[in-house]
Amino acid sequence: MFKQQNKLRRAYTFRHFTRGGYSVFASLHREVRIGVLSIGMLASVNLPKVQAAQPAAAPEAESEADEKELTEVAVTGTMSPLTTLQSARIVSVITRQQIEAAAAQSVNDLLKTVVGIDVRQRGGFGIQTDISINGGTFDQITLLLNGVNISSPHTGHLAADFPVSLADIERIEVLEGAASRVYGASAFGGAVNIVTKQDTKANIEAGAHGGSYGTVGGNARGALKWGTLSAAFQRSDGATTNSDFKRGNLYHSGNIDSEEFRIRWQAGYSQKSYGANTFYSAAYPNQYERNTRYIVSAGVESKGRVRLHPEVYWNRLYDNFELIRGTTKGENFHRTDVHGAKVTADLRWIAGRTALGAEVREEGIYSTSLGMPLNGDRLPKVPHENIFYSHHDTRTNLSFNLEHNLILPRFTVSMGLLGNYNTRFDTRLHFYPGIDLALTPSPNWRLFASYNKGFRLPTFTDLYYKSPTHEGNQGMRAEESHSFQLGAKAAYQFSKVCCQFMLKSFYHRGKDLIDWVMYSADDVFNSANFDLDNAGVSAQADVQWAKVSGHLAYAFIHQHRRDGKPVYKSNYAMEYLRHKVVATIDHPVWSHLSASWSFRWQDREGSYLLYEDAQSTGQLVQYKPYATLDLKLRWAAKHYELWAEGTNLTNRRYYDLGNIPQPGIVVLAGARVHF
C-alpha cells in the first residue's frame, strides 16, 4: 500500500487511495504523498504535508511522474487561517470523496454521519431540518458559506437553506463547541462551514436523477478559471402526507488571484415551496411554506507578512407560512435582511500570528406578525401580494476581535477575546474570551484542551411569535455558556493498515438558555429562559486498508437543569440525543463499481405530546431508539458516473420530531457527466 521514501525527511507514499474522508493521516505529523489516484481525487484530498509549525507550502516536483504531493488546506476555527495540523481545535471534515460516496441529497443528509451533530428532519429529503451540535438547539450554531456567516436572525428552522447543491461543495467543516470569539453571536455551540469548489481550469458537468415518490431532479455546473456558475432543481410528491415540495437554486462564485492580493465573491439564490405537514404543531397537519433566499458577499485579501481582509455581505430571506394550506388563516409573511461589513488584519511575526478584527452587522425584519407594530400610511408592501407588512424590528451588532496564535513544533496555543455590543439587548460592551491548546507529545499523538465563552441572541421568532399554539416573549435574555473541551487523537500504521482514533469530551455550562416549553398539558408553548448544562463524550475509529475504509463512532450526552422550575414539555433543548452510533464502510465491488454503506442508531431523550386526528390526547410518549441503513452504489469512469442509492433500507418507521413520521425506504438513481 505504501513505500517509505529514503530521504533525509521521512515520508510515506501511498499507491492506492480511495475515499479517505476521515483525515486518517492528519495526526501523523509526517510528510505524506499520494501516488496513483482515482479519477477526481487529486482536487479534494485533504492530507498533511509537514509538521504543525510550518505553514502550507506549494507542492514540490517529484522524480517519479505519477507522484504528487498534497498540501494541507486551512480550516475553520480561528481568525488567522491555520491548517488542521496547526489548529489547536479538532475540526471534523466531510471531504469531497465522502460527499460523492454518500447516499445523500442535501447537506443535512451528510451531517447525519457526524457523530456530534443532531439532525432532526421535519420532512423527507432534507427539505426542512434543524441542525444542532453536542446537545444544543438549532439556533445555537453558526452556518458559514465559504467563511461568510449566513445564519438567519428570523429563526434557525430556515437557516440550513443553502443556495448550493452537493455538486458545488468541496468539503464541509464542523467545529464543535463555543466559537463566539471568532464568529460572534450565533456560534454558541459550534459552527458548520460549507466550502465550495475553486476550479483551476475550465470544466463542465451535469447530472439528473429520479426515483421514489415521483422524485426528479437535475443540476448543471460550469467553471472557468475565474469563476463558476451552477443551477439545480428537485421536486417530489413527498414520502408522507402533505410533504410534497419543489426547490431550486442558482450559485455563482469567482476569484481573482495575483501575487499581491486575492479577490473573492459569491452570489446565491434559492427557492423552495413545500407541504409542512405538522412541522410546527400537530394541531394543524396541513401547513404550507414558501422560502426565497438571496446571498451576496465580496472580499479582498492582501498577501505577505501582514494580511488585510475586508469583506462585505448581504442576505435576504422571504418566508410565507400558511397555517392551513390554501387559506389565509394564520398566514404570515416575513422579510429578513442581514447586511454587514468586517475587516481582519493578520500579522505573522517572530512570536506567532496575531489577528485583529472588527465587524458591524445589522439585522432587520419586516413582517405581518413579528416585531413592533408599524405606524403610518406608507407601509412596505409584501411582494406579489395585495397586503402590507405591519411589524418591524432591527438591531445592530458591533464586534471587536483580538487573537494570538503561538505555533511551535509540538505545541499550539490560540487565545482570543471578543468584545460585543448590541443595540437591542444591552447598553454595555460584553466580553467573550477563549483559549485553545494542542500538544503533540509524540509523532502519533495529539492532545487538545480548550475553554471558550459563547453567547446567542434571541431570534425574532423567540421574541415575537404568536399563534394558537405558541407565545413569544419580548423580555428574552441572551444565552451564555462556558464551554470546556478535552480531546486526544492518535494515528498508527500497521503494515498495510492505517488507523486513526479520537476521543473527545465536553462540558457546557449554560445560563439563560432559550427553549419553547409547556408548563401544563393544556398550555401553549412559551419562549422561556432557563439554566442548563450539557456534558458528553465521544469516541471514533477510522481504518483504511488497501481500497477499503471504515468508520465507527459513538457519542453520549448527559443533561442537567439547574434552575429546577418544573416544565411539562420541552420542545427543543431537552430533547437531545443521549446515544448516537454511526458506522460506515466503503469498498470496491468490481472494476469501476464501488459501494458505500452507512448505519446510524440513535436514542433520543425526551417525549412528545401525542396527537390523534389533530387533537391532543394529553399523553406524553417517549421517543424510541431507531436504526437506519443506507447504501449507495457508484460506477465512476473518466467522464461519467452512474449511481443508485437506497436510504432506510429496513423501512424503519421513526420520529425525529413528535407526530412527524419520517419516510420509509427511498430509492433514487442518477447519472452525471463531466468534461
N, C-alpha and C positions, 0 to 999 in steps of 0.2 A: 504493500500500500504506500509506503514512503521509503525514501532512502536518505540517509544522513549525509550532508554535504561536508566534505573535508576542507573547510575554510577556517580562517582564524576565528571568525564569528560563527557560533554554532547555529545551524539552520536545519529545517526539515522541509522536504519537498514531497508533496502528495500527488500521486499519479492518477488517483481516482477520487472524484468528489461529486457527491450528489446534493442533497438538499442542504445539509449543514446549517440549518436555520437556528441553531441554539448557541452560536458563537463558541463552539467546543474549545477552540484554541485560544480564546480571549484571555485566559488566565495563565498561559504557559510562559509568557514573557520571553518568547523565543521569536526569531525570525521565521516566518512560515511562507513557503512558496507553493504555488499550485502548478502542477504540470498539465496534464491533459484534462481539459474541462469539457463538460457537456455544453451543448448549444445554449447560449443565453446566460451562462453562469457568470462570465467574467465581469459583467457590468454591475452585478448586485451582491457579490460575495463580500462579507464584512469580516476581515481577519486582521490580526495584529501584525505589525511589521517589526517593531523594535520595542525596547523597554519603555516603561511609562515615562521616564524622564525626557524622552526625545519626542519632538513634535512629528506629525505625519510628514513624510517626505515623498518625493516623486519616485516612481518605480525605476529600478536600476536595470541596465541591459544585462542579459544573461548569455552565457556561451552557447547554451542549447536553445534553438529557435522556438521550441514549444513551451518554454518555461516563462511565466510571467509572475512578477512579484506584485502583490496587492497591498496597498496601504490602508490603514485604518481611517475611518471617517469620524467626524465629530458627532457627538450625540448630545441629547438634551440634558439639562440638569444644572448648568452653571451659566453665568453671563459670558465668561470667556469660553470660546469653543475648545473643548477638550475631547480627546478620543476616549474610547472605552477603557483603555489601559491607563490613561491619565486620570480619569474621573474617580472621585472619592465616593461616588454613589453607584449602586447597582442599577443599570438601565436594561430592561428586557427589550429585545429587538425581534420583531417579526420581519424576516427578510423577504426579498423578492421570491426566493425559492419556496419559502413556506406559503406565500400568497398563491403562487401558481399551483402548488400541490394540494392545497386545502379544498375541501368541499364547502365553499363559502361563496356567497353572492354579495356580501357587503362587509364593510369594516367591522360592523357589530358582530358578524359571524366569526370573523378572525379573532376578535378579542376574547371570545369564549374559551380559547385554548390557553390563555394566560391565567395561571392558577390564582393570582392575586386579584383578578377582576371578576366582578359580578355583573353579568349581562342579563337584564330582565326584559324579555321581549313582551311588548304589548300586542304584537301581531306577528304573523309569519314573515319570512323573507327579510327580516331586519327593517321593516317599514317604519316602525317606531320602537325605540329601545332606550331604556335607562341604563347608563353605564356608571359603575361605582368601583372604588378601589379600597381593599382592606377594611370592609365593613362600613364604609361611609355611605353617602347618598349620591344620587345622580347630579346634584347641584354642587358637589364638593370637589370637582376636578376641573382642570383647565384643558380645553381642547385647542390644539395648535395645528395650523396648516403651514408647513414649511417654517415653523417657528413663530408664526403670527397668531395671536390669540383671537379665536373666532367664537368664544363662548358667548352665550346669549344671556342678558340680564332679565329677559322675559320669563323663561323657565328652562330648566335643564332637560325637560321632556323633549324639546326640539333641538337641543344643542348638537346632537350627533347626526345632523342632516348635512353630510359632507357633499360638496359640489364636484367630487371626483369619483371616478369609477376605479375598480381594482386594477384595471389595466394601466392607470396613471401612476400607481404607487410603487415607489422603490423600496420603502421599508416603513414600519410603524414602531415608534419608540415609546415605551411605557416606563414612567418614573413613579415609583411608589413612595408615599409619604409626603408631608407638607413641603411645598416649594414656593411659599409666598415671597421669600426674599428675592427670588428670581422672577417669578411670573405674576406676582401681585395677588389680587383679592380672591380669585376663584380657585387658586391652587392650594386649597385647604387639605386635600387628601392625596394629591398627586397630579400628574399631567400625562396626556397622550398626544404625541406629535406625529402627524402624518407627513411623510417626506415623499414628494413626487419625483419622478424620474427627471434627470438632467441629461438629455441626449447630447452626444458629442458629434453625431453625424446624422444626415437625413435618413429617415425611415418612415414606413407607413405600416399600420396594422389594422385589422378589422375582425370582428367576431360576431357570432349570432348564437342564440341558444333558445331552447324551449323544453316544455315538459309538463309536469303535473299541474292540474287546476287551471289549464289554459294559460300557463305562464309562457311568455315570449319576450325576448329582448335582444338588443344588439348594441355594439359600440364600435367606434372608429377613432383612430388616433394617428395624427401625422406630426412629424418632427423635422425641423430644420436645425441648423447649428445654433441659431439664436433663440429658438423657442418652439413650443408645442401647442397644438390645438386638438381637443378631444370632445367627443359627444357620446352620450349613452342614453338608452331608453329601455324601460321594462314595464310590463303590465301583467296582471294576473286577476283571475276571478276570486282568488283568496282560498286558503285552505280551511277556513272556518266561517261561520256565519258573519255576514257584514264585514268582511276583511278584504274585499277587492281593492285594487289600487292601480294607479298609473304614476310613474315617476320618470323624470328625465333630468339631464344636467349637461352643461357646457363648461369647459375649463380651458384656460389659456395660461401658460407661464412662459417667461422668457428671461434671458440674461445676456449681458454684455460683459465680457471678461477681458481686461487688459492688464498690463504689468503694474499699473498704478492703482486701479480700482476695479470693483465689480458692481454692476447694477443688476438687480433682480426685481421682477414684478410678476404679479399674478392676478387673474380675474376669474371669478366663478359664478355660475348661475345654476340654481336647482329649483325644480318644481315637482310637487307631488300632491296627489289627492287620494284619499283612502277612507274606506269604511272603518270607523274607530271602535266598532263592537262595544264592549264595556270598558273601554280604556280608562276612563276617569271615574266612572261609577256604574256598578251593576244595576242600579235602579233605572238606567237609561241605556239599554243594549243596542240602540240604533243610532249611535252618534256618527258624525262625519267631520272630516277636517281637510283643509287645503293649506299648503305652505309654499311660499315662494321666497327664495333667498338670493341675495347678491353679496359678493365678497370681492373687494379690490384692495390691493396693497402694493407698495413700491418702496424699495430701499436701495441705498448705495453703501458700499463698504470699501474703505481705502485699505491699502496693503503696506506692510512694513512693520517696524517695531511698535509704532503707535497706530492703532486702527480705529477710525471713526466710523460709526454705523448709524446714520439717521434713517428713520423709517416712518411712513405714514400709512394708515389703513382706514377702511370704511366697510361696515357690514350693515345690511338692511334685511329684515325678516318681516314678511307679511303672513299673518295667520288668520284663517277664517274657520271658526269652530261652530258646528251645529249640534246642539244637544239632542235634537230629534231630526234625523236626516230628512232633508227636503222641506223643512219648516223653519220659521223664524223664532220659534220658542227657544229661549235660552241661547240664541245665536250671539256670537261675539266676533268682533273684528279688531285686529291689533296690527300696529306698525311699529317695529322696534328698530332704532338706529343706534349704532355704535361707531364713533369715529375718534381717532386719536393719532398722536404723534409721539415718537420716542427717539432717544439718541443714546448710544452707548459708546464709550471710549475704552479701548482695551490696550494696556501698556505691557509689553514684555521687557523685563529688566532683570538685573542680577539676582534679585530676591524673589523672582517668580513672575506671576501675571496678575495685574491689578486692573479692575474694571470699575467704571463709574457709569451710572445711567440715570435718566430722568424720563418720565412719561406723563402725559396728560391724556386722559381717556374720558370721553363724555358719553353717557348712556341715557337714552330717552325713549319714551313710548307715547304713542297716540293710540287711543283705544275707545271702544264703546263701553268698557266696564272697568279697566284698570287705570288707576291714577286719580288725581284730584279733578273734580268737575271743572269743565271749561266754561267761561262766561264770555258773552259777546255774540255778535251777529255773524262773524266770519269764521265759522268752524271749518277745519280741514275736512275734505271730502274723502270718503273711502273709495279707492279706485274701482271703477266698473260697477259701482252700486249707487243707488239713489238715497244714501244715508251719509251721515257725518260722524266723525269721531267726536265724542263728548267728554273724554277724560284725557289727562296728560300728566306726566311726571318726568323729571330729568334730574340727573346727578352727575357731578364731575369728580373724577378720581385723580389725585396728584400723587405720584410715587417717585421716590428717590432711592437709588440702589448704590451700594458700595460693596465690593467683593475683592478678596485677595486669594490667590491660589499659589501655594508653595508645592512644587513638583520636584521630588528627589527620586533617585533610582529605586528606592524601596518604600518610600513614604510620600503620601499626598495629603495636604490639608487645604480645604476650601472653606473659607469663612466669610460671612457677609451679613449685611443689615439692610432692611427695607424700612424707609420712613413713608408713611401713607396718611393722606388726608382726604376725606370725602365730604362734599358739601351737604349731603343729605343726612348723615348719621352722627356727626360729631363736629366740634369746633376746635379740635386739637390734633396734633400730629401723633400717630401711633407708630411704635417701632416693633419690627419683627426680625429677630436675629436668627442665625443658624450657623452650624459648623459641621463639616463632614470630614471624616478621617479614613484613610486607607493605608494599610500596612501590608507589605509583601515580605514575610519572614523567610520564604524560600521560593525558588522559581515556580513551584507548583501550587502555592497557596497565596491567597489574598484575603485579608480581613477588613471588615468595614464597620464603622460606627458613626452615628450622626444624631444631631439634635436640631430641630427646626420648629419655629413657632409659625403657625398658619392662621389665616382668617378667611372668612367668606361673608360677603354682604347679602342680605335678603334679596331675593328676586322680586320683581314687580308682582308676580303671582303670589308669593308669600305675603306681601303687604296688603294687596287689594282684592284678590279674587273672591268672588261671592257667587254662590249658586245654591240650588235647593239642597245640595249635599256637602258644600264646603263654605268655610268662613275664614277669610284672611284677617290679618292683624297688623295695623299700621304702626303699632308700637314694637315691632320685632327688633331685636338687637342683633348685631353682627356676631357670627360664630367665631370662636377662637379655640386653638388647640396647641398643646405641647406634644410634639411628635418625636419619639425616640426609636432608633433602629440599630440592630446589630446583625451582622451577616458574615458569612465565610464562603469562599469559592475556591475550588481545587480542580486541577486538571491533570490527568495522567495518561501515559501511553503504555499499553501492554501489547508488545508485538505489533499486530496489525489492528489493534483496537484502541480507539481514543475515547476517553471517558471524562466527563465533567460533572462535578457535584456542587450543589449550592444549598446552603441553609440560611434562612432569614427569620428574624423575629422583629416584632414591633410593639410599641405601646403608645396609644394616642389618648391623651387626657383632654377631653373636650368640655368646653364651657359655652353655655347658651346655644347649644346645637338646635337646629330648626327641624321640626317634623310636623306632619299633619296627623293629629290624634283625635280619637273619640274618648270622651270621659264616661259614657254610658252607652248601652245598646241602642238607644233611640236618639243619640246625639248625632250632629253633623261633624265632619272632620274640621278641626280647628288648627290654625297655624300657631305653633307654640314653641317657646324656648325651654331647654332643659339641659342638665349636665349629664354627660355620658362618656364612658371610657371604652375603648376598643383595644384588645390585645390579641396577638396571634403569632403563629409560627408557620413556616412553610419549608418544604424540602423538595428538591428535584434532582434528577439524574438524567444525563444525556449520554448516549453511547453511539459511536459510529464505527462500523466495521465494513470494510470494502464499500459497497454501494448501498448498504442498509444502515439506516439511522433510526434511533428510538428515543423517546422522551417519556418520562414518568414524573409526575409532580403531585404533591398533596399539600393542602392548606387547612389550618384550623384557626377559628376565631372565637374568642370569648368576649362577652359584653357585660358591662356593669353600669347601672344607672345610679348616680349619686344623690340626686335631689329627693327621691323617694315619693314624689307626688303620684298617686295612683292613676293609671291610664287603662282604659278598657281595650283600646285597639290603636296600635301604631300603623301608619300606612307605609312608612319607608324605613326610617332609621333603625328600628328594632326588628326588621325582617331581613336579617343578614344571613349569608352562607356560613353556617357553622363548620361544615366539612365540604371540601371540594377535591376531587381527584381527576386528573387529566392524564391520558396516555395516548401517544401517537406512535406510529411506525410507518416508515416509508421504505419501499423496496422495489427493485426491478421485477418485472414479470417475464418479459420476453422481448428481445430486440429493443424497439423504442417505447415499449409499453411499461409503465410503472404504476404502482398502487400506493395510496396514502390512506391509512386507517386512523380514525380519531374516536376515542372513547372518553366520555365525560360522565362522572357521577357526582351529584351534589345533594346536600341535605340542608334545607333552609329552616332557620329558626323563625318562630312567629306563627301567626294564624290569620285567616281571612274570614270575613263575615259572609256566610253562605246566603246566596240569593236564589230564589226559585220563582220563575215567571216574573222577573223584575221586582220581586218583593222580598224584603229582608226576612229571614227566618229567625233572626236573633241568635243564631247558633254560630259559634266560632269553630272553625275547622283548622286543625294543624296542617301545615304543609308536609307533604310526604316526600321522602327521598326518591330520586329517579335517576335513571341512566339512559344515555343515548349513544348510538354508534353510527358514525358516518364513514363513507367510503368514496374516494374519487379515483377513477381510472383515467390515465392520461397517456396518449400516444404523441410524443414530441419529435417532430422531424425538423429539418433545417428551416423550412419556410412555412410550415403549417403545424397545427396540432389539433387533435380530436380528443374530446373528453366526455365522460359521463360520471355523474355523481348521484349518490343517494344519501339523504340525511334522515336521521331517526329510523334506521333500517329495521329496528324491532317494533316499530309502530307504537311506541310508548305514549300513553296519554299522561300529560303532566301539566303543571301550572307554574309559571314564573311569577305571576301576579294572580291573586284570587279571582275566581269566576271567569278567567280568560283562558280557555283551553288552548294549548299550543298544537301546531299541526302534527299529524302522524307522519308516515313515510312520504317523502317528497323526492321525485326522481327528475333530474334535468340532464340534458345533453347538449353539446355545442361544438363549434369549430372556430378556429382562429387562424388567420394567415398573417404573415409579417415579412416585409422585404426591406 
